[in-house]
Each structure stands twice: as structure tokens, then as C-alpha cells.
């Protein structure tokens, strides 16, 4: 069977106003297909049994045994048949070690990559009620997860490896035994000796948060200068290609995307409205516990009309001085970023949506809880920022740092009323996620 025969994949071309085109499986094609997306730079694939590697292209099908190499200042993303992804940084080499659906147990999914060098950022997102295992094989150990998780792995020149569990619990194993790594922990694994004791990952020094308030369903995504995406795409599929990013629950409003490895650069913020109505995108930035920026962009969203705005992070080197969010405008050209959607991932989204029929409503300003639960940075001078009530007829506006109005003095004859009783039903809260900082190999 020819490798070019694709099966059961959807490629999101990210063209204005266009949806993904279904590529039907030809007769006899396998149901489990893994694809590669070249985001930037040079990427090569050496098929199993081949003597040499050849330049890779977006949409290329990968098979067990294929090797993928990235060059300097290059990036790529492997999307497995179930929607799990592995982002490859510069000068990274991996090989597909396993991809299997079915087997002894029903709804069984087993995925594995072998990492020889460089840095990877993996998001494992098993389908509900699936028997799932995702593994990264390193020179001196294997890292496995059986639940929704985000992992970062680095293989150094001396053969040692660094493993960070950003979200979920990971199991480490080797000739030295087994060890568990909780969310927010990291561990160094020497090549020929047992690993060190897991330690807490340091808190991030920088943080930029984007928050979307819009009629559901609407999807927010951020793309960095390399072409990696973080956020959500239609119909509620989480995308996490960007190292250091945290993506909120797509079924929860407002949506949030948190970036913890921001550098002075220009990012692209994409909004895909699924309904008409007013929207507001709030930008907040912190550096070392100090507020860098607070801005709000408002407008009227039109269903099916994607819009985009530039996000500029100011500074020099590792020192950030501020962040600004430009005005949203209709998408007139192909925006940056590539996302591959598989039918298995879309089926999993539909199943999760069926278990939670309606998106969790947005609470009032006084009762609202963040979509992403994170450990807070130490703040030297606490500040408070109040966002004005959105105006449905207003166009995009910028609110630098509004000053809260003075509290109204109650009337002497006013009689306080008892608080309203709580609602009879409460929405299912999003799973808490812990955020840590990241030090080590640059991406």
C-alpha cells in the first residue's frame, strides 16, 4: 500500500471563512494515520528502511519507524490519529515507536515516540472511556501517561534527559525501577544511573494571559512567530503546540490562553466566532510579579467571519517592558499556524460535549472564577483593575488601566436584602491545572 494514501484525517487549512475539507479513506486504507506539519525552517523525514532522509512537507503521513529531524531555528508538530500532538523544537530528532488502535481491549489506544535529541512538548488527550497509553522513550528511561497530560522532555548532549510534567501524572521506568512524577514536578534522568529526586518546577517569571468573552461557540487561538498555536479551534478542539502555554477548557466560558515563555516578539491572536454578538478580549501581562499591561479589545462578532489582531510583547532579551494588543480586523489572507484535526479527535470532542451539553456560563464579575487555575506569582504591589461593562454597539476600544469609580453611599432608609439563593444546578468545574515555569533548553 502506498504511503500517500491518507485515511481519516482533516487538515485545517486556516483560510478565511473556510472549513476543513474531509479526505475520505480509500478502500482498505488503515484507520490510524499520523501526520506531520512543518511550521518553520527545515524538517526532514527518513522513512523506515531508507538510507537517507528527504525534506518533509505539511500533511505527510508518518509510519512506525520513521525518523523526523528538525534543523536550526525550525519547528514541527506530529499529530497522531487520536489528536495527541508532539511539538518538536530546533535540532530535535525523534522516531515513531508505536501507534496502535484496538487490540485486546476495546477502545484501546497506544502511542509512542522515541526521542534521540532535542526538546519536545507533548499533549496527550485521550478520548473518554478509552484504554490509553502515551509514551516518550528516552535514552535512559520511558515516560508514560494514561490520562490527559502535558509533558516536556529534553535530551542533552551527554545523554541525560530532563522530564517535566506540566499537567497530569507521569510514570517513569527504567532498569533502575519505577518513579512517579506529579504535575508541576521535574526530574533529571542520567543515562546510566537512577534519576534524581523529583523537584518542584520553578514558577514562571513572565506571564501573558488572553481571555475571551464572547457568545458561545467562539474559539480563541494564539500563534507565535515560529508558527506554533495554543488555544482552541472549531468545534472545540484544544491545541497546545507552544511550549509553556496553558489552554483552558474549551467547554468553559470565558476561554483563556496563558503564555509563560513569552519573548519580545509579535504574536497573532485569532478569534473564530460561531455566533453573532459582542465580544471582549482581555490582555494581562506580568513580569516578576509586576503588572506589565492590561488592555481590552471589544467589538461585534459575526458568525463565520474570523478576525485577527497582533499581540506585541516589548522588551530586550529576557527583560520584558510591556505588551500591547492591536485592533481586530477581518482575516483577508491565510493566517499563520497549521492545525491538523483527525476524525478520532473530533469524535472525542463530540463525546465530551454530549457529557456536558451546554458550555459553562460566564459568572458575574464578582463571582467569576478563572478558566485556568494557576499558582500565583508573588506580587510586590497588589493592584486591581476593573473592566467596564461591554457595549454591544461599540467597536474595538482600548482600556489602558481604568480607575475604579468611588463606591456609592447607601441611602439611610435603604434596607439590605438577603442574598439570592444559589442556583439549583451548578456547572461542572474545569479540571484544575497547575502552572510552572520553565528553564533549560531554549525553543
C-alpha positions in Angstrom: 0.0 0.0 0.0 1.4 3.4 -1.0 2.3 5.8 1.8 0.5 8.6 0.0 -2.9 7.0 0.7 -4.3 9.1 3.5 -7.1 8.0 5.8 -9.5 9.6 8.2 -7.8 13.0 8.5 -8.9 16.5 8.5 -6.4 19.3 7.7 -7.4 22.7 8.9 -6.1 24.9 6.1 -6.8 28.1 8.2 -8.1 30.0 5.2 -10.5 32.9 5.8 -14.1 31.7 6.1 -13.2 28.1 5.1 -13.8 25.0 7.0 -11.7 21.8 7.0 -12.1 19.5 4.0 -12.8 15.9 4.7 -10.4 13.5 3.0 -12.3 10.2 2.7 -10.4 7.0 3.3 -9.7 4.9 0.2 -10.8 1.3 0.2 -8.6 -0.8 2.5 -6.8 2.2 4.0 -5.7 2.0 7.6 -7.8 3.9 10.2 -4.8 5.0 12.2 -2.9 7.8 10.5 -0.3 10.1 11.9 0.6 13.3 10.1 3.4 15.9 10.2 3.1 19.7 10.0 6.2 21.7 9.1 5.8 25.1 10.9 9.1 26.8 10.1 12.7 26.1 9.0 13.9 22.8 7.6 12.4 19.4 8.6 13.5 16.1 7.1 11.9 12.6 7.3 13.9 9.3 7.0 11.3 6.6 6.3 11.9 3.2 7.9 14.3 1.2 5.7 15.5 4.2 3.8 19.2 5.1 3.7 18.7 8.9 3.6 16.3 11.5 4.8 14.3 13.8 2.4 12.7 17.2 3.0 9.3 16.9 4.8 6.1 18.7 3.9 2.9 19.5 5.8 0.4 16.7 5.6 3.0 14.0 5.2 1.9 10.7 6.6 4.2 9.1 9.2 4.6 5.4 10.0 6.2 3.4 12.8 9.9 3.5 12.4 10.1 6.9 10.5 12.6 9.4 11.8 11.9 13.1 11.9 14.7 15.7 12.3 14.4 19.5 12.6 17.2 21.9 11.7 18.3 25.1 13.4 15.5 27.6 14.0 13.0 25.0 12.9 9.8 23.7 14.3 7.3 20.9 13.5 4.3 19.1 15.0 3.4 15.5 14.9 -0.4 14.8 15.2 -1.3 11.3 16.0 -4.5 9.6 14.8 -6.3 10.3 18.1 -5.4 14.0 18.1 -2.5 13.8 20.6 0.4 16.0 19.5 4.2 16.2 19.9 5.8 19.6 19.1 9.5 19.4 18.0 11.9 22.2 18.8 15.0 23.1 16.9 17.7 20.4 16.3 15.5 17.7 17.6 15.3 14.1 16.4 12.5 11.6 17.1 11.1 8.4 15.7 7.6 6.9 15.8 7.8 3.9 18.1 4.2 2.9 18.3 0.7 3.8 17.1 -2.0 1.3 17.6 -5.8 1.4 17.9 -7.8 -1.6 19.1 -6.1 -4.8 20.2 -7.0 -6.9 23.2 -9.1 -4.2 24.9 -11.9 -2.3 23.2 -11.2 1.4 22.5 -7.5 0.8 23.2 -5.0 3.4 22.0 -1.3 3.1 22.4 1.1 5.8 21.1 4.8 6.2 21.5 7.8 8.2 20.2 11.5 7.6 20.8 13.5 10.8 21.4 17.1 10.8 20.5 18.0 14.6 20.8 16.5 18.0 21.3 13.3 19.1 23.0 9.7 18.0 22.6 6.4 19.3 24.0 3.7 16.7 24.1 -0.1 17.0 24.8 -1.8 13.7 25.4 -5.6 13.9 25.2 -7.3 10.5 25.5 -10.9 10.0 24.4 -13.4 9.4 27.1 -13.7 5.8 28.2 -10.6 4.8 26.2 -7.8 2.5 27.4 -5.0 4.9 26.7 -1.2 5.0 26.9 1.1 7.6 25.6 4.9 7.1 26.0 8.1 9.0 25.3 11.1 6.7 25.2 14.3 8.4 26.3 18.0 7.1 26.3 17.7 6.1 30.0 14.0 5.8 30.7 10.5 5.7 29.5 7.8 8.3 30.4 4.2 7.1 30.2 0.8 8.7 30.9 -2.6 7.2 30.9 -4.7 10.3 31.3 -4.9 13.8 29.9 -1.4 15.3 30.4 1.2 17.7 29.1 4.9 16.7 29.1 8.1 18.4 28.2 11.2 16.2 27.6 14.8 17.3 26.7 17.6 15.0 25.7 21.0 16.6 26.3 24.3 16.0 24.5 25.6 13.9 27.4 22.7 11.5 27.1 20.9 12.7 30.2 17.2 13.7 30.0 15.1 16.3 31.7 11.4 15.5 32.1 8.7 18.0 33.3 5.1 17.1 34.0 3.1 20.3 33.3 -0.3 18.7 33.5 -1.3 15.2 34.8 0.8 12.5 36.4 3.5 10.6 34.6 5.1 7.3 35.3 8.9 6.9 34.8 10.5 3.5 34.4 14.0 2.1 33.6 16.4 -0.6 34.6 16.6 1.3 37.9 12.9 0.7 38.7 9.9 3.0 38.6 9.0 6.5 39.8 6.0 8.8 39.6 6.1 12.5 38.5 3.3 14.7 39.7 2.0 17.8 37.9 4.3 20.7 38.5 7.4 18.5 39.0 10.6 17.9 37.0 13.4 15.3 37.2 16.8 14.8 35.6 17.5 11.2 34.4 21.2 10.4 33.8 21.9 8.0 31.0 23.2 5.1 33.1 22.2 5.9 36.7 18.9 6.2 38.6 17.1 9.5 38.3 17.3 12.3 40.8 14.6 13.0 43.3 11.7 15.0 41.6 11.7 18.7 42.4 9.1 21.4 42.0 9.4 23.3 38.7 10.2 27.0 39.4 7.3 29.5 38.9 7.4 31.3 35.6 8.9 34.8 35.7 6.7 36.1 32.8 3.1 35.5 32.1 0.8 36.9 29.4 -2.9 35.9 29.6 -5.6 36.3 26.9 -9.2 36.0 27.9 -12.2 35.8 25.6 -15.7 36.7 26.5 -18.0 36.0 23.5 -21.2 34.3 22.6 -20.7 30.5 22.5 -19.4 28.9 20.5 -16.4 31.0 19.7 -12.7 30.0 19.6 -9.6 31.8 20.7 -6.1 30.9 19.4 -2.6 32.5 19.7 0.2 31.8 17.2 3.8 32.7 17.9 6.4 33.9 15.4 7.5 30.4 14.7 4.0 29.2 13.7 3.0 27.2 16.8 -0.5 27.5 18.1 -2.1 27.5 21.5 -5.9 27.8 22.1 -9.0 26.2 20.6 -10.3 25.6 17.1 -13.7 24.7 15.9 -15.6 22.7 17.1 -13.9 22.9 20.5 -10.6 21.1 19.9 -7.8 22.2 22.2 -4.5 23.0 20.5 -1.3 23.1 22.5 1.8 23.3 20.2 3.5 26.1 22.0 5.9 25.2 24.9 4.9 26.9 28.1 1.3 27.5 27.1 -1.7 26.6 29.1 -5.1 26.2 27.3 -8.4 26.4 29.2 -11.3 24.0 29.0 -13.0 24.6 25.6 -16.4 23.9 27.1 -16.0 26.7 29.7 -16.5 30.4 29.1 -14.7 32.7 29.2 -11.8 31.0 27.4 -8.2 31.6 28.5 -4.8 31.1 27.0 -1.8 31.6 29.2 1.7 32.1 27.8 4.6 31.6 30.2 7.6 31.7 27.8 6.9 35.0 26.1 9.8 36.8 24.5 9.9 40.2 22.8 8.1 39.4 19.5 4.9 39.7 17.7 2.2 37.1 18.1 -1.1 36.7 16.2 -4.4 36.4 18.1 -7.2 34.7 16.1 -10.9 34.7 17.0 -13.3 32.4 15.2 -16.9 33.4 16.1 -19.5 30.7 16.0 -22.4 33.2 16.8 -23.2 36.8 16.4 -22.8 39.2 19.3 -20.4 41.4 21.2 -17.0 40.1 22.2 -14.2 41.2 24.5 -10.6 40.0 24.5 -8.7 41.0 27.7 -4.9 41.1 27.8 -3.0 41.0 31.0 0.8 40.8 31.4 3.1 40.2 34.4 6.9 40.1 34.8 8.4 39.1 38.1 5.1 39.8 39.9 4.8 43.3 38.4 1.9 44.2 36.1 3.1 44.9 32.5 -0.2 45.7 30.8 -4.0 45.5 30.9 -5.9 46.0 27.7 -9.4 45.2 26.5 -10.5 45.0 22.9 -14.2 45.0 22.1 -16.3 44.6 19.0 -19.2 42.8 17.3 -18.5 39.3 16.1 -20.1 37.9 13.0 -20.7 34.2 12.8 -18.3 32.6 10.3 -16.1 35.7 9.9 -12.7 35.1 11.6 -10.8 38.1 12.9 -7.3 38.6 14.0 -5.1 41.1 15.9 -1.4 41.5 16.6 -0.1 40.9 20.1 3.3 42.7 20.6 5.5 41.9 23.5 8.0 44.6 24.2 11.5 44.3 25.8 15.0 43.3 25.1 16.3 39.8 25.6 14.8 38.3 28.7 13.7 41.7 30.1 10.1 42.5 29.2 8.7 46.0 29.5 5.2 45.7 28.3 2.6 44.1 25.9 0.0 45.6 23.6 -2.9 44.1 21.8 -3.8 45.6 18.4 -7.3 46.1 17.0 -9.2 43.2 15.5 -9.8 43.1 11.8 -11.3 40.6 9.4 -9.0 37.9 8.1 -8.2 38.6 4.5 -5.3 36.3 4.0 -4.2 32.9 5.2 -3.3 33.4 8.9 -0.2 31.8 10.4 -0.3 28.4 12.0 -1.2 24.9 11.0 -3.5 22.6 12.9 -4.3 19.0 11.9 -7.7 17.7 13.0 -8.3 13.9 13.0 -11.8 12.3 12.9 -11.0 10.5 16.1 -10.2 13.8 17.9 -13.4 15.3 16.6 -15.4 12.3 17.8 -13.8 12.7 21.2 -14.9 16.4 21.3 -18.4 15.4 20.4 -18.5 12.8 23.2 -17.2 15.3 25.7 -19.8 17.8 24.6 -22.5 15.2 24.9 -21.5 14.6 28.5 -21.6 18.4 29.1 -24.4 19.5 26.8 -24.0 23.3 27.4 -20.9 25.4 27.8 -20.5 26.5 31.4 -21.9 30.0 31.7 -19.9 33.1 32.4 -20.4 34.2 36.0 -20.7 37.8 37.1 -17.7 39.9 37.8 -17.9 39.3 41.5 -18.4 35.6 41.2 -16.2 34.7 38.2 -13.5 32.1 38.6 -10.6 31.7 36.2 -10.8 29.2 33.4 -7.2 28.0 34.2 -6.3 27.5 37.8 -2.7 28.5 38.3 -0.3 29.1 41.1 0.1 32.9 41.5 3.3 34.8 41.1 4.5 36.8 44.1 3.3 40.4 43.7 5.1 43.3 45.2 2.4 45.9 44.9 -1.2 44.5 44.6 -3.2 46.3 42.0 -6.8 45.9 40.9 -8.3 46.6 37.5 -12.0 46.8 36.8 -13.2 46.3 33.2 -16.2 48.5 32.1 -19.4 46.8 31.1 -19.2 45.8 27.4 -21.2 47.9 25.0 -22.8 45.8 22.3 -22.7 48.6 19.7 -19.1 49.7 20.4 -16.3 49.0 18.1 -12.8 47.9 19.2 -11.7 50.0 22.2 -8.6 50.2 24.3 -8.8 50.5 28.0 -5.3 51.0 29.4 -5.9 50.9 33.2 -9.3 52.3 34.2 -9.6 53.8 37.7 -12.4 52.3 39.7 -15.2 54.7 40.5 -15.9 55.7 44.1 -18.2 53.4 46.0 -21.8 54.7 46.2 -23.1 55.7 49.6 -26.2 53.7 50.5 -29.3 55.6 51.4 -30.1 55.9 55.1 -33.5 54.4 54.5 -32.2 51.5 52.4 -32.8 48.1 53.9 -30.3 45.4 52.9 -32.0 42.4 51.3 -30.9 38.8 51.9 -28.6 37.3 49.3 -30.3 35.5 46.5 -30.4 31.7 46.9 -27.8 29.7 44.9 -28.9 28.1 41.6 -30.3 24.7 41.8 -27.8 23.3 39.4 -24.1 24.0 39.2 -21.9 23.6 36.1 -19.2 21.1 36.1 -15.9 22.9 37.0 -12.9 22.6 34.8 -10.2 20.3 35.9 -7.6 22.3 37.8 -4.3 22.7 36.1 -1.0 23.7 37.8 1.3 26.1 36.1 5.1 26.1 36.5 8.0 27.9 35.0 10.4 26.5 32.5 14.1 26.8 32.4 16.6 24.9 30.3 16.9 24.2 26.6 15.7 27.2 24.5 12.9 26.6 21.9 
